[in-house]
Amino acid sequence: MRDADATSDFANIPSLLAKIDLVTQHGATPILFTPQLALPYDIKSCVPRLLGYAANKCTIDPGERIKLDSSLKYVIDWLKINRPNVLVFDQNELFCDGTKCSMMRDGIPLLRDEGGHLSEYGSALLGDLFVQWAKTNAPEILR
């Protein structure tokens, strides 16, 4: 599940529960990463080319994040009741601050391709963000 349309498909819930239960049975803490926001165009169009301009700014309306979060609310609330050991990490914190969502940081793309895969830079930043989150929410997984 990557985008807001995919999150409305609840057919994947039994598979998700099976994976959560498997992780739990092996003594690990299940952590659900929320689906990341998706650009409707290739990230490469956000990088300035020969003439010094980029075709797109690589920003996403913050309302898209609100829609995505809203589409996940039922599942996350249900998990909190029925699988209280599941933790939820919102990876969209990487892209969004209080006012805007951007797939660029300091002029560097956070994604590497149109498939939504993180760039090396984006991966490093997400890793740092996850470690900060884990210090509070799952300190036992850090060494």
DSSP file (Angstrom, degrees, kcal/mol; ACC not computed):
  #  RESIDUE AA STRUCTURE BP1 BP2  ACC     N-H-->O    O-->H-N    N-H-->O    O-->H-N    TCO  KAPPA ALPHA  PHI   PSI    X-CA   Y-CA   Z-CA
    1    1 A M              0   0    0      0, 0.0    35,-0.2     0, 0.0     3,-0.1   0.000 360.0 360.0 360.0 115.2    0.0    0.0    0.0
    2    2 A R        +     0   0    0     33,-0.2     2,-0.2     1,-0.1   114,-0.0   0.758 360.0  35.8-112.6 -39.6    1.7    3.2   -1.1
    3    3 A D  S  > S-     0   0    0     34,-0.1     4,-1.6     1,-0.1     3,-0.3  -0.608  86.8 -95.1-120.5 176.9   -0.9    5.8   -1.8
    4    4 A A  H  > S+     0   0    0      1,-0.2     4,-0.6     2,-0.2    -1,-0.1   0.828 120.6  54.3 -60.7 -34.2   -4.3    7.0   -0.5
    5    5 A D  H >4 S+     0   0    0      1,-0.2     3,-0.8     2,-0.2    -1,-0.2   0.900 107.6  50.2 -66.9 -39.1   -6.2    4.9   -3.1
    6    6 A A  H >4 S+     0   0    0     -3,-0.3     3,-1.5     1,-0.2    -1,-0.2   0.816 101.3  62.9 -68.7 -30.4   -4.5    1.7   -2.0
    7    7 A T  H 3< S+     0   0    0     -4,-1.6    -1,-0.2     1,-0.3    -2,-0.2   0.701  91.6  64.7 -71.7 -17.3   -5.2    2.3    1.6
    8    8 A S  T << S+     0   0    0     -3,-0.8     2,-1.0    -4,-0.6    -1,-0.3   0.567  79.8  94.6 -80.4  -6.0   -8.9    2.1    1.1
    9    9 A D    X   +     0   0    0     -3,-1.5     3,-0.8    -4,-0.2    -1,-0.1  -0.748  50.4 178.6 -87.7 100.2   -8.5   -1.6    0.1
   10   10 A F  G >   +     0   0    0     -2,-1.0     3,-1.5     1,-0.2    -1,-0.2   0.379  58.6  96.1 -85.1   5.4   -9.1   -3.5    3.3
   11   11 A A  G 3  S+     0   0    0      1,-0.3     4,-0.3     2,-0.1    -1,-0.2   0.737  78.4  60.5 -65.0 -21.5   -8.6   -6.9    1.6
   12   12 A N  G <> S+     0   0    0     -3,-0.8     4,-2.4     1,-0.2    -1,-0.3   0.519  77.5  92.1 -84.2  -4.9   -5.0   -6.8    2.8
   13   13 A I  H <> S+     0   0    0     -3,-1.5     4,-2.9     1,-0.2     5,-0.2   0.905  81.8  52.3 -62.1 -44.5   -5.9   -6.7    6.4
   14   14 A P  H  > S+     0   0    0      0, 0.0     4,-2.2     0, 0.0    -1,-0.2   0.912 112.1  47.5 -57.9 -39.3   -5.8  -10.5    7.0
   15   15 A S  H  > S+     0   0    0     -4,-0.3     4,-2.1     2,-0.2    -2,-0.2   0.909 111.6  50.5 -66.1 -41.4   -2.4  -10.7    5.5
   16   16 A L  H  X S+     0   0    0     -4,-2.4     4,-2.5     1,-0.2    -1,-0.2   0.922 110.6  49.1 -61.4 -45.0   -1.2   -7.8    7.6
   17   17 A L  H  X S+     0   0    0     -4,-2.9     4,-2.8     1,-0.2    -1,-0.2   0.897 108.8  53.0 -63.0 -40.5   -2.6   -9.5   10.8
   18   18 A A  H  X S+     0   0    0     -4,-2.2     4,-2.1    -5,-0.2    -1,-0.2   0.907 111.1  46.8 -61.7 -41.1   -0.8  -12.7    9.9
   19   19 A K  H  X S+     0   0    0     -4,-2.1     4,-2.4     2,-0.2    -2,-0.2   0.906 112.2  49.8 -68.0 -41.3    2.5  -10.9    9.5
   20   20 A I  H  X S+     0   0    0     -4,-2.5     4,-2.4     1,-0.2    -2,-0.2   0.933 112.1  48.2 -61.5 -45.8    2.0   -9.0   12.7
   21   21 A D  H  X S+     0   0    0     -4,-2.8     4,-2.6     1,-0.2    -1,-0.2   0.879 110.3  51.8 -64.1 -38.1    1.2  -12.2   14.5
   22   22 A L  H  X S+     0   0    0     -4,-2.1     4,-1.2     2,-0.2    -1,-0.2   0.925 110.7  47.5 -63.6 -45.3    4.3  -13.9   13.0
   23   23 A V  H  <>S+     0   0    0     -4,-2.4     5,-2.0     1,-0.2     3,-0.4   0.926 113.8  48.1 -60.9 -45.0    6.6  -11.1   14.2
   24   24 A T  H ><5S+     0   0    0     -4,-2.4     3,-2.1     1,-0.2    -2,-0.2   0.895 106.1  57.1 -63.6 -42.3    5.0  -11.2   17.7
   25   25 A Q  H 3<5S+     0   0    0     -4,-2.6    -1,-0.2     1,-0.3    -2,-0.2   0.783 104.2  54.4 -61.5 -26.6    5.4  -15.0   17.9
   26   26 A H  T 3<5S-     0   0    0     -4,-1.2    -1,-0.3    -3,-0.4    -2,-0.2   0.277 121.5-107.7 -92.2  11.5    9.1  -14.6   17.3
   27   27 A G  T < 5S+     0   0    0     -3,-2.1     2,-0.2     1,-0.3    -3,-0.2   0.618  77.1 127.8  78.7  13.6    9.4  -12.2   20.2
   28   28 A A      < -     0   0    0     -5,-2.0    -1,-0.3     1,-0.0    -2,-0.1  -0.631  64.3-109.9-100.9 161.2    9.9   -9.1   18.1
   29   29 A T        -     0   0    0     -2,-0.2     2,-0.4    -3,-0.1    57,-0.1  -0.798  31.0-134.6 -89.4 117.5    8.1   -5.8   18.3
   30   30 A P        -     0   0    0      0, 0.0    57,-2.6     0, 0.0     2,-0.5  -0.588  23.0-172.0 -75.1 129.8    5.9   -5.3   15.2
   31   31 A I  E     -a   87   0A   0     -2,-0.4     2,-0.6    55,-0.2    57,-0.2  -0.982  10.3-152.6-124.8 120.5    6.2   -1.8   13.8
   32   32 A L  E     -a   88   0A   0     55,-3.3    57,-2.8    -2,-0.5     2,-0.5  -0.821   5.9-152.4 -93.8 119.6    3.9   -0.6   11.0
   33   33 A F  E     -a   89   0A   0     -2,-0.6    57,-0.2    55,-0.2     3,-0.1  -0.810  22.7-124.4 -87.7 126.7    5.3    2.0    8.7
   34   34 A T        -     0   0    0     55,-2.4    57,-0.3    -2,-0.5    35,-0.0  -0.339  37.2 -90.2 -64.8 153.1    2.5    4.1    7.2
   35   35 A P        -     0   0    0      0, 0.0     2,-0.2     0, 0.0   -33,-0.2  -0.360  47.5-118.1 -61.7 144.4    2.4    4.2    3.4
   36   36 A Q        -     0   0    0    -35,-0.2    56,-0.0     1,-0.1    54,-0.0  -0.542  27.7 -99.2 -85.9 152.8    4.4    7.1    2.1
   37   37 A L        -     0   0    0     -2,-0.2     2,-0.4   -34,-0.1    -1,-0.1  -0.290  40.5-140.4 -60.7 152.5    2.9    9.9    0.1
   38   38 A A        -     0   0    0     -3,-0.1   -34,-0.1     2,-0.0    -1,-0.1  -0.949   3.4-131.5-124.2 141.5    3.4    9.6   -3.7
   39   39 A L        -     0   0    0     -2,-0.4     4,-0.1     2,-0.1    21,-0.1  -0.639  14.1-138.0 -81.9 145.5    4.2   12.1   -6.4
   40   40 A P  S    S+     0   0    0      0, 0.0     2,-0.3     0, 0.0    -1,-0.1   0.352  86.9  37.7 -84.7   8.6    2.0   12.1   -9.5
   41   41 A Y  S    S-     0   0    0     73,-0.0     2,-0.2     0, 0.0    -2,-0.1  -0.920 102.8 -70.8-148.9 170.7    5.1   12.6  -11.6
   42   42 A D    >   -     0   0    0     -2,-0.3     3,-1.9     1,-0.1     4,-0.1  -0.460  33.9-134.5 -71.2 133.5    8.7   11.5  -11.8
   43   43 A I  G >  S+     0   0    0      1,-0.3     3,-2.2    -2,-0.2     4,-0.3   0.777 101.2  73.1 -56.9 -28.2   11.0   12.9   -9.1
   44   44 A K  G >  S+     0   0    0      1,-0.3     3,-1.2     2,-0.2    -1,-0.3   0.761  83.9  67.2 -61.8 -23.5   13.6   13.6  -11.9
   45   45 A S  G <  S+     0   0    0     -3,-1.9    11,-2.2     1,-0.2    10,-0.9   0.550  93.4  61.0 -74.0  -4.7   11.3   16.5  -13.1
   46   46 A C  G <  S+     0   0    0     -3,-2.2    -1,-0.2     9,-0.2    -2,-0.2   0.498  85.3  88.3 -97.0  -6.4   12.1   18.3   -9.9
   47   47 A V  S <  S-     0   0    0     -3,-1.2     8,-0.3    -4,-0.3     6,-0.1  -0.818  87.4-112.1 -96.9 126.7   15.9   18.5  -10.5
   48   48 A P        -     0   0    0      0, 0.0     6,-0.2     0, 0.0     2,-0.1  -0.276  37.2-159.9 -57.2 138.7   17.1   21.5  -12.5
   49   49 A R    >   -     0   0    0      4,-1.7     3,-2.5    -4,-0.1     4,-0.0  -0.166  44.4 -54.0-105.1-159.8   18.4   20.6  -15.9
   50   50 A L  T 3  S+     0   0    0      1,-0.3     0, 0.0     2,-0.1     0, 0.0   0.815 133.4  50.8 -50.9 -41.1   20.7   22.3  -18.4
   51   51 A L  T 3  S-     0   0    0      2,-0.2    -1,-0.3     1,-0.1     3,-0.1   0.454 116.9-111.1 -82.8   1.3   18.7   25.6  -18.6
   52   52 A G  S <  S+     0   0    0     -3,-2.5     2,-0.3     1,-0.3    -2,-0.1   0.623  81.0 100.5  85.0  13.7   18.7   25.8  -14.8
   53   53 A Y        -     0   0    0     -6,-0.1    -4,-1.7    -4,-0.0     2,-0.4  -0.940  59.9-135.7-131.1 157.7   15.0   25.2  -14.0
   54   54 A A        -     0   0    0     -2,-0.3    -8,-0.2    -6,-0.2    -9,-0.1  -0.861  13.2-138.2-108.7 143.9   13.0   22.2  -12.9
   55   55 A A  S    S+     0   0    0    -10,-0.9     2,-0.3    -2,-0.4    -9,-0.2   0.796  88.8  26.0 -69.8 -28.8    9.6   21.3  -14.4
   56   56 A N        -     0   0    0    -11,-2.2    -1,-0.1   -13,-0.1    -2,-0.0  -0.921  63.3-141.2-134.4 158.9    8.1   20.6  -11.0
   57   57 A K        -     0   0    0     -2,-0.3    46,-0.1     2,-0.1    47,-0.1   0.584  38.0-131.3 -93.8 -12.4    8.7   21.7   -7.4
   58   58 A C        +     0   0    0      1,-0.2    45,-3.0    44,-0.1     2,-0.3   0.840  57.8 139.1  63.0  36.0    8.0   18.2   -5.9
   59   59 A T  E     -B  102   0B   0     43,-0.2     2,-0.4    44,-0.1    43,-0.3  -0.810  39.3-152.8-105.8 153.2    5.6   19.5   -3.3
   60   60 A I  E     -B  101   0B   0     41,-2.8    41,-0.9    -2,-0.3     5,-0.1  -0.980  29.2-104.4-124.9 136.8    2.5   17.8   -2.3
   61   61 A D    >>  -     0   0    0     -2,-0.4     3,-2.5     1,-0.2     4,-0.7  -0.393  26.8-131.7 -57.2 127.7   -0.6   19.5   -0.9
   62   62 A P  H 3> S+     0   0    0      0, 0.0     4,-1.9     0, 0.0     3,-0.4   0.751 105.0  72.5 -56.1 -22.1   -0.7   18.8    2.9
   63   63 A G  H 3> S+     0   0    0      1,-0.2     4,-2.4     2,-0.2     5,-0.1   0.795  88.1  61.4 -62.0 -27.3   -4.3   17.9    2.4
   64   64 A E  H <> S+     0   0    0     -3,-2.5     4,-2.4     2,-0.2    -1,-0.2   0.881 103.7  48.5 -66.3 -37.4   -3.1   14.7    0.7
   65   65 A R  H  X S+     0   0    0     -4,-0.7     4,-3.1    -3,-0.4     5,-0.2   0.910 109.7  52.0 -67.9 -40.3   -1.4   13.7    3.9
   66   66 A I  H  X S+     0   0    0     -4,-1.9     4,-2.4     2,-0.2    -2,-0.2   0.919 110.7  48.5 -60.5 -43.0   -4.6   14.4    5.8
   67   67 A K  H  X S+     0   0    0     -4,-2.4     4,-2.2     2,-0.2    -2,-0.2   0.922 112.7  47.9 -62.7 -44.0   -6.5   12.3    3.4
   68   68 A L  H  X S+     0   0    0     -4,-2.4     4,-1.3     2,-0.2    -2,-0.2   0.941 112.9  47.7 -62.3 -47.9   -4.0    9.4    3.7
   69   69 A D  H  X S+     0   0    0     -4,-3.1     4,-1.1     1,-0.2     3,-0.3   0.894 111.7  51.3 -59.9 -40.4   -4.0    9.7    7.5
   70   70 A S  H  X S+     0   0    0     -4,-2.4     4,-0.5    -5,-0.2     3,-0.3   0.886 107.0  52.6 -64.3 -39.3   -7.8    9.7    7.5
   71   71 A S  H  < S+     0   0    0     -4,-2.2     4,-0.3     1,-0.2    -1,-0.2   0.752 113.7  44.6 -69.7 -22.2   -7.9    6.6    5.3
   72   72 A L  H  X S+     0   0    0     -4,-1.3     4,-2.7    -3,-0.3     5,-0.3   0.622  89.0  89.3 -92.6 -15.6   -5.6    4.8    7.7
   73   73 A K  H  X S+     0   0    0     -4,-1.1     4,-2.9    -3,-0.3     5,-0.3   0.874  85.6  50.1 -54.8 -45.9   -7.3    5.9   10.9
   74   74 A Y  H  X S+     0   0    0     -4,-0.5     4,-2.4     1,-0.2    -1,-0.2   0.938 114.1  44.6 -59.6 -47.8   -9.8    3.0   11.1
   75   75 A V  H  > S+     0   0    0     -4,-0.3     4,-2.6     2,-0.2    -2,-0.2   0.925 115.5  46.7 -64.7 -45.2   -7.1    0.3   10.6
   76   76 A I  H  X S+     0   0    0     -4,-2.7     4,-2.3     2,-0.2    -2,-0.2   0.918 113.6  48.3 -65.4 -42.7   -4.7    1.9   13.1
   77   77 A D  H  X S+     0   0    0     -4,-2.9     4,-1.2    -5,-0.3    -1,-0.2   0.908 112.6  49.3 -62.6 -41.0   -7.4    2.4   15.7
   78   78 A W  H  X S+     0   0    0     -4,-2.4     4,-3.0    -5,-0.3     3,-0.3   0.913 110.7  50.2 -64.1 -42.8   -8.5   -1.2   15.2
   79   79 A L  H  X S+     0   0    0     -4,-2.6     4,-3.1     1,-0.2     7,-0.3   0.894 104.8  57.5 -62.8 -39.8   -4.9   -2.4   15.6
   80   80 A K  H  < S+     0   0    0     -4,-2.3    -1,-0.2     1,-0.2    -2,-0.2   0.833 115.7  37.2 -60.9 -31.7   -4.5   -0.4   18.8
   81   81 A I  H  < S+     0   0    0     -4,-1.2    -2,-0.2    -3,-0.3    -1,-0.2   0.904 128.6  30.8 -84.2 -45.9   -7.4   -2.3   20.3
   82   82 A N  H  < S+     0   0    0     -4,-3.0    -3,-0.2     1,-0.2    -2,-0.2   0.666 134.5  25.1 -93.8 -18.8   -6.8   -5.8   18.8
   83   83 A R    ><  +     0   0    0     -4,-3.1     3,-2.4    -5,-0.3    -1,-0.2  -0.528  68.7 169.7-139.9  68.1   -3.0   -5.8   18.5
   84   84 A P  T 3  S+     0   0    0      0, 0.0    -4,-0.1     0, 0.0    -2,-0.1   0.643  71.4  68.0 -63.1 -13.4   -1.9   -3.4   21.2
   85   85 A N  T 3  S+     0   0    0     -6,-0.1     2,-0.4    -3,-0.1    -5,-0.1   0.597  78.0 102.6 -79.8  -9.5    1.7   -4.4   20.8
   86   86 A V    <   -     0   0    0     -3,-2.4     2,-0.3    -7,-0.3   -55,-0.2  -0.593  58.4-158.2 -78.3 129.9    1.9   -2.9   17.3
   87   87 A L  E     -a   31   0A   0    -57,-2.6   -55,-3.3    -2,-0.4     2,-0.5  -0.781   6.6-141.5-103.2 153.2    3.6    0.4   17.0
   88   88 A V  E     -a   32   0A   0     -2,-0.3     2,-0.5   -57,-0.2   -55,-0.2  -0.966  11.0-167.8-122.0 124.5    3.0    2.8   14.2
   89   89 A F  E     -a   33   0A   0    -57,-2.8   -55,-2.4    -2,-0.5     2,-1.1  -0.949  13.7-147.7-110.9 121.2    5.8    4.9   12.6
   90   90 A D    >   -     0   0    0     -2,-0.5     3,-1.6   -57,-0.2     4,-0.2  -0.746  13.2-175.0 -91.2  98.4    4.6    7.7   10.3
   91   91 A Q  G >  S+     0   0    0     -2,-1.1     3,-1.6   -57,-0.3     4,-0.3   0.614  72.8  80.4 -70.5 -10.3    7.3    7.9    7.6
   92   92 A N  G >>  +     0   0    0      1,-0.3     4,-2.3     2,-0.2     3,-0.5   0.588  70.0  82.1 -73.7  -7.4    5.6   11.0    6.1
   93   93 A E  G <4 S+     0   0    0     -3,-1.6    -1,-0.3     1,-0.2    -2,-0.2   0.798  84.7  62.6 -60.3 -27.2    7.2   13.0    8.9
   94   94 A L  G <4 S+     0   0    0     -3,-1.6    -1,-0.2     1,-0.2    -2,-0.2   0.883 113.5  31.0 -62.8 -38.4   10.2   12.9    6.5
   95   95 A F  T <4 S+     0   0    0     -3,-0.5     7,-2.8    -4,-0.3     2,-0.4   0.740 115.4  58.5 -94.6 -26.3    8.4   14.8    3.8
   96   96 A C  B  <  +C  101   0B   0     -4,-2.3     5,-0.2     5,-0.3     2,-0.2  -0.870  47.8 177.1-118.4 138.5    6.0   17.0    5.7
   97   97 A D        -     0   0    0      3,-2.5    -2,-0.0    -2,-0.4    -3,-0.0  -0.385  61.5 -70.4-110.6-160.6    6.4   19.7    8.3
   98   98 A G  S    S+     0   0    0     -2,-0.2     3,-0.1     1,-0.2    -2,-0.0   0.709 128.8  24.6 -67.7 -19.1    3.5   21.7    9.8
   99   99 A T  S    S+     0   0    0      1,-0.3     2,-0.3   -37,-0.0    -1,-0.2   0.670 121.0  18.2-122.1 -23.2    2.9   23.7    6.6
  100  100 A K        -     0   0    0    -39,-0.1    -3,-2.5   -38,-0.1     2,-0.4  -0.965  52.9-137.3-149.4 163.5    4.0   21.8    3.5
  101  101 A C  E     +BC  60  96B   0    -41,-0.9   -41,-2.8    -2,-0.3     2,-0.4  -0.995  28.7 173.9-123.8 129.0    5.1   18.4    2.1
  102  102 A S  E     -B   59   0B   0     -7,-2.8   -43,-0.2    -2,-0.4   -44,-0.1  -0.996  34.9-153.1-139.9 141.3    8.1   18.2   -0.2
  103  103 A M  S    S+     0   0    0    -45,-3.0     7,-3.2    -2,-0.4     8,-0.6   0.201  84.1  72.2 -93.6  14.2   10.0   15.3   -1.7
  104  104 A M  E     -D  109   0C   0    -46,-0.3     2,-0.4     5,-0.3    -2,-0.1  -0.949  59.1-170.3-125.4 147.8   13.1   17.5   -1.8
  105  105 A R  E >  S-D  108   0C   0      3,-2.6     3,-1.9    -2,-0.3   -10,-0.0  -0.966  77.0 -13.8-139.6 123.7   15.3   18.7    1.1
  106  106 A D  T 3  S-     0   0    0     -2,-0.4    -1,-0.0     1,-0.3     0, 0.0   0.852 129.0 -55.2  54.3  36.6   18.0   21.3    0.6
  107  107 A G  T 3  S+     0   0    0      1,-0.2    -1,-0.3   -60,-0.0    -3,-0.0   0.540 116.1 114.9  77.3   7.0   17.6   20.9   -3.1
  108  108 A I  E <   -D  105   0C   0     -3,-1.9    -3,-2.6   -61,-0.1    -1,-0.2  -0.928  69.9-115.5-113.4 132.4   18.3   17.2   -3.0
  109  109 A P  E     -D  104   0C   0      0, 0.0    13,-0.4     0, 0.0    -5,-0.3  -0.381  12.4-157.8 -65.4 139.4   15.6   14.6   -4.0
  110  110 A L  S    S+     0   0    0     -7,-3.2     9,-2.3    11,-0.1     2,-0.3   0.600  80.8  57.2 -87.9 -15.1   14.4   12.3   -1.2
  111  111 A L  B     -E  118   0D   0     -8,-0.6     7,-0.3     7,-0.3     9,-0.1  -0.791  65.5-157.2-112.3 158.7   13.2    9.8   -3.8
  112  112 A R  S    S+     0   0    0      5,-3.3     2,-0.3    -2,-0.3     6,-0.1   0.607  70.6   6.0-109.6 -15.4   15.3    8.1   -6.5
  113  113 A D  S >  S-     0   0    0      4,-0.8     3,-1.5   -70,-0.1    -1,-0.2  -0.941  80.1 -90.3-157.1 176.2   12.7    7.1   -9.0
  114  114 A E  T 3  S+     0   0    0     -2,-0.3   -75,-0.1     1,-0.3    -1,-0.0   0.607 113.1  73.7 -72.0 -10.1    9.1    7.3  -10.1
  115  115 A G  T 3  S-     0   0    0      2,-0.1    -1,-0.3   -77,-0.0   -73,-0.0   0.490 113.3-112.3 -79.7  -2.6    8.4    4.1   -8.1
  116  116 A G    <   +     0   0    0     -3,-1.5     2,-0.2     1,-0.3    -2,-0.1   0.598  62.3 155.0  84.4  11.1    8.7    6.1   -4.9
  117  117 A H        -     0   0    0      1,-0.1    -5,-3.3    -4,-0.1    -4,-0.8  -0.518  47.5-109.8 -73.0 139.1   11.9    4.4   -3.7
  118  118 A L  B     -E  111   0D   0     -7,-0.3    -7,-0.3    -2,-0.2    -1,-0.1  -0.370  26.7-125.3 -68.0 144.0   13.9    6.6   -1.3
  119  119 A S     >  -     0   0    0     -9,-2.3     4,-2.9     1,-0.1     5,-0.2  -0.293  33.7 -99.5 -74.3 171.8   17.2    8.0   -2.5
  120  120 A E  H  > S+     0   0    0      2,-0.2     4,-2.2     1,-0.2     5,-0.2   0.915 128.6  48.5 -59.7 -41.8   20.3    7.3   -0.5
  121  121 A Y  H  > S+     0   0    0    -12,-0.2     4,-2.3     2,-0.2    -1,-0.2   0.930 112.0  47.8 -63.1 -46.8   19.9   10.8    1.1
  122  122 A G  H  > S+     0   0    0    -13,-0.4     4,-2.6     1,-0.2    -2,-0.2   0.887 110.8  52.2 -62.0 -39.5   16.2   10.2    1.8
  123  123 A S  H  X S+     0   0    0     -4,-2.9     4,-2.6     2,-0.2    -1,-0.2   0.913 109.2  49.4 -62.9 -43.5   17.0    6.8    3.3
  124  124 A A  H  X S+     0   0    0     -4,-2.2     4,-2.2     2,-0.2    -2,-0.2   0.922 113.3  46.3 -62.9 -43.5   19.7    8.3    5.6
  125  125 A L  H  X S+     0   0    0     -4,-2.3     4,-2.4     2,-0.2    -2,-0.2   0.905 112.9  49.3 -66.5 -40.6   17.2   11.0    6.8
  126  126 A L  H  X S+     0   0    0     -4,-2.6     4,-2.8     2,-0.2    -2,-0.2   0.899 109.3  53.3 -65.4 -39.0   14.4    8.5    7.3
  127  127 A G  H  X S+     0   0    0     -4,-2.6     4,-2.4     2,-0.2    -2,-0.2   0.926 109.9  47.3 -59.4 -45.1   16.8    6.3    9.3
  128  128 A D  H  X S+     0   0    0     -4,-2.2     4,-2.1     1,-0.2    -2,-0.2   0.913 112.5  49.6 -61.8 -42.8   17.7    9.2   11.6
  129  129 A L  H  X S+     0   0    0     -4,-2.4     4,-2.2     1,-0.2    -2,-0.2   0.900 110.8  50.2 -63.1 -41.4   14.0   10.1   12.0
  130  130 A F  H  X S+     0   0    0     -4,-2.8     4,-3.2     2,-0.2    -2,-0.2   0.907 108.1  52.3 -65.0 -42.1   13.2    6.4   12.8
  131  131 A V  H  X S+     0   0    0     -4,-2.4     4,-2.0     2,-0.2    -1,-0.2   0.922 110.3  48.5 -60.5 -43.6   16.0    6.3   15.5
  132  132 A Q  H  X S+     0   0    0     -4,-2.1     4,-0.8     1,-0.2    -1,-0.2   0.910 113.8  47.0 -62.0 -41.8   14.6    9.4   17.1
  133  133 A W  H >X S+     0   0    0     -4,-2.2     4,-2.7     1,-0.2     3,-0.9   0.922 111.1  51.7 -63.8 -44.4   11.1    7.9   17.1
  134  134 A A  H 3X S+     0   0    0     -4,-3.2     4,-2.2     1,-0.2    -1,-0.2   0.819  96.7  67.5 -66.1 -31.5   12.4    4.6   18.4
  135  135 A K  H 3< S+     0   0    0     -4,-2.0    -1,-0.2    -5,-0.2    -2,-0.2   0.857 116.5  27.1 -55.9 -34.3   14.2    6.3   21.3
  136  136 A T  H << S+     0   0    0     -3,-0.9    -2,-0.2    -4,-0.8    -1,-0.2   0.853 132.8  32.9 -93.2 -42.3   10.8    7.2   22.7
  137  137 A N  H  < S+     0   0    0     -4,-2.7    -3,-0.2     1,-0.2    -2,-0.2   0.730 135.5   9.5 -95.1 -24.7    8.5    4.5   21.3
  138  138 A A    ><  +     0   0    0     -4,-2.2     3,-2.1    -5,-0.3     4,-0.3  -0.305  63.2 159.8-152.9  59.7   10.6    1.4   21.2
  139  139 A P  G >  S+     0   0    0      0, 0.0     3,-1.3     0, 0.0    -4,-0.1   0.755  70.3  71.3 -60.5 -23.2   13.9    1.9   23.0
  140  140 A E  G 3  S+     0   0    0      1,-0.2    -5,-0.1    -6,-0.1    -6,-0.0   0.688  91.0  58.9 -67.2 -17.4   14.4   -1.8   23.4
  141  141 A I  G <  S+     0   0    0     -3,-2.1     2,-0.3    -7,-0.2    -1,-0.2   0.594  91.7  84.5 -86.7  -9.4   15.1   -2.2   19.6
  142  142 A L    <         0   0    0     -3,-1.3   -11,-0.0    -4,-0.3     0, 0.0  -0.714 360.0 360.0 -94.4 142.0   18.1    0.2   19.7
  143  143 A R              0   0    0     -2,-0.3    -1,-0.1     0, 0.0    -3,-0.0   0.335 360.0 360.0-127.8 360.0   21.5   -0.9   20.7
